[in-house]
Amino acid sequence: MKRFLKDSKFVIISVLLLAVMMPAVTYAQKPKKDSKAVSPFVEGKQKVRKADYDSIWKFTTFDAKKIYFCNFDYSTIPTLIEEKHPNWGNFTPVMNYLTTVPRSPMRICAVFAINPKITDDAQRNKLIEQGREEALEALKTYQAWAAEKKMKNKLQLSVAQVDYRYWQGTEFFTTEQSSDQLIHVGVLLYFGTKKINMFPSAAEGAKTFPDVKFFPNDATVVESWEPMMDSLAVYLQQNERLEVMLRGYSDNTGTEAYNLGLSRQRAVEVKKKLTARGVSEYRIEIEAKGTADPIGDNTTYEGRIANNRVAIIIQ
């Protein structure tokens, strides 16, 4: 009897131990989900206000849910890297923070602007490309230096172009403006989850316009849309700090490549209507989405008409 109890006790303990260990074994064998690849460089063209961001000087510690603006000329980074003890100016508090405190990945974004006095589209486009290349070169140098110094934060690099008038706000009219063609606005420091939008829309509360509709397999802007084109052009001319995104779509008839090209051509045709009405080309962006995001049933004629559209997005 004693031996039976002893054996039973051994079996019970073994079963309990196995039950405790099973979840751990199951968890250890559970395959990890593949994480989506994230591009190391994010280029944006958004209007960002100074007031949208907090100065780093107002805080003794960093909040992971905030975005901080540093008035630091990032174009000086390659030169500073060559020095033994670089002087980072008002970027120093951030540097000290990064080298000592382990935290979630941080995005550092170089922000540049084109002088508003430059109205020639070709010159502006050339400066925009120059600004992007210059900023990325500087940030890559900084990233290499950070790795060498074994910083405890992982860095994600970004570049953004802003409208300098919008960034300055009322200061644009009360202070002396930069004479530089390419203006190095500064850097944005972003801590926290990737779900937080780095560049909040500056067009909150802006007027909305209906989608421009097209016949299937056609990119012609029919005459009935001319009054709306007039209204949109006037609105953009009256609100110089706003820009417009023209996002083209199509139904699912035909190949994917054909529909993508058709959706782009539709956006281009709407752009032509606006530039003919005096809207500067640099204030208009186009994007081709093809058959993505249908709003109608592609099995019906009415649904295909709904999907053949160009969305007007004020930004």
Residue pairs with C-beta under 8 A, 6 or more apart in sequence:
38 156
38 194
40 156
40 157
41 136
41 157
41 158
41 159
42 107
42 109
42 156
42 158
42 159
42 198
43 132
43 158
43 159
43 160
44 158
44 159
44 160
44 161
44 198
44 199
45 160
45 161
45 162
45 243
45 285
46 160
46 162
46 199
46 201
46 202
46 315
47 162
47 163
47 166
47 167
47 202
47 203
47 241
47 242
47 243
47 315
48 111
48 160
48 162
48 166
48 167
48 188
48 199
48 200
48 202
49 166
49 167
49 169
49 202
50 69
50 167
50 168
50 169
50 171
51 169
52 67
52 200
53 67
53 68
53 69
53 188
54 66
54 67
54 68
54 69
55 68
55 69
56 68
56 69
56 70
56 90
56 93
56 94
56 189
57 90
57 93
59 68
62 68
62 97
62 101
62 103
62 191
63 191
64 103
64 104
64 191
64 192
65 191
65 192
65 196
66 191
66 192
67 188
67 189
67 190
67 191
67 196
67 198
68 94
68 188
68 189
68 190
68 191
69 186
69 187
69 188
69 189
70 90
70 91
70 94
70 186
70 187
70 188
70 189
71 90
71 186
72 88
72 89
72 90
72 91
72 186
72 187
73 89
73 184
73 186
74 110
74 135
74 138
74 139
74 142
74 184
74 186
74 187
75 134
75 135
75 138
75 184
77 138
77 139
77 141
77 142
78 137
78 138
78 141
80 86
80 87
80 88
81 141
81 142
81 145
88 94
88 95
91 187
94 189
98 106
98 146
98 151
98 152
98 153
99 149
99 151
99 152
100 152
101 152
101 153
102 152
102 153
103 152
103 153
103 191
104 153
104 191
104 192
104 193
105 153
105 154
105 155
105 156
106 153
106 154
106 155
106 156
106 189
106 190
106 191
107 155
107 156
107 157
107 158
107 188
107 189
107 190
107 198
108 139
108 142
108 155
108 156
108 157
108 158
108 187
108 188
108 189
108 190
109 157
109 158
109 159
109 160
109 187
109 188
109 189
109 190
109 198
110 135
110 136
110 138
110 139
110 157
110 158
110 159
110 160
110 184
110 187
111 160
111 161
111 162
111 167
111 185
111 186
111 187
111 188
112 131
112 132
112 134
112 135
112 159
112 160
112 161
112 162
112 182
112 183
112 184
112 185
113 161
113 162
113 163
113 164
113 167
113 182
113 183
113 185
114 124
114 127
114 128
114 131
114 161
114 164
114 181
114 182
114 183
115 164
115 177
115 178
115 179
115 180
115 181
115 182
115 183
116 163
116 164
116 165
118 124
118 127
118 181
119 280
121 280
121 281
121 282
124 282
125 282
127 181
127 182
128 161
130 182
131 159
131 161
131 182
132 159
132 161
134 182
135 159
136 157
136 159
139 157
139 159
140 157
142 155
143 155
143 157
146 155
158 188
158 198
160 188
160 198
160 199
162 185
163 202
163 241
163 243
164 172
164 178
164 183
164 185
165 172
165 240
165 241
166 202
166 241
167 185
168 175
168 177
188 198
190 196
190 198
201 315
202 241
202 242
202 315
203 242
203 314
203 315
206 239
206 242
206 314
207 235
207 314
208 312
208 314
209 228
209 231
209 232
209 235
209 312
209 314
210 228
210 312
211 309
211 310
211 311
211 312
212 221
212 225
212 228
212 266
212 270
212 309
212 310
212 312
213 225
213 305
213 306
213 308
213 309
214 220
214 221
214 222
214 266
214 308
214 309
214 310
215 222
215 305
215 308
216 251
216 253
216 304
216 305
216 308
217 253
217 254
217 262
218 308
219 262
219 265
219 266
219 268
219 269
220 269
221 229
221 269
221 270
221 273
225 273
226 273
229 270
229 273
229 274
229 277
230 277
232 244
232 274
232 312
233 273
233 274
233 277
233 278
233 279
235 314
236 242
236 243
236 244
236 274
236 279
236 283
237 278
237 279
242 283
242 314
242 315
243 283
243 284
243 285
243 314
243 315
244 274
244 279
244 283
244 284
244 285
244 312
244 313
244 314
244 315
245 285
245 286
245 287
245 311
245 312
245 313
245 315
246 267
246 270
246 271
246 284
246 285
246 286
246 287
246 310
246 311
246 312
246 313
247 267
247 286
247 287
247 289
247 310
247 311
247 313
248 262
248 263
248 264
248 265
248 266
248 267
248 286
248 287
248 288
248 289
248 309
248 310
249 263
249 266
249 289
249 290
249 291
249 292
249 293
249 294
249 307
249 308
249 309
249 310
249 311
250 259
250 260
250 262
250 263
250 266
250 290
250 291
250 307
250 308
251 259
251 291
251 294
251 296
251 298
251 303
251 304
251 307
251 308
252 259
252 291
252 294
252 298
252 307
253 259
253 298
253 304
254 262
256 290
256 291
259 290
259 291
260 288
260 289
260 290
261 288
262 290
263 288
263 289
263 290
264 286
264 288
266 308
266 309
266 310
267 286
267 287
267 288
267 310
268 286
270 310
270 312
271 281
271 284
271 286
274 284
275 281
275 284
291 307
294 303
294 306
294 307
295 306
295 307
295 309
296 302
296 303
296 304
296 305
296 306
296 307
297 303
298 304
298 307
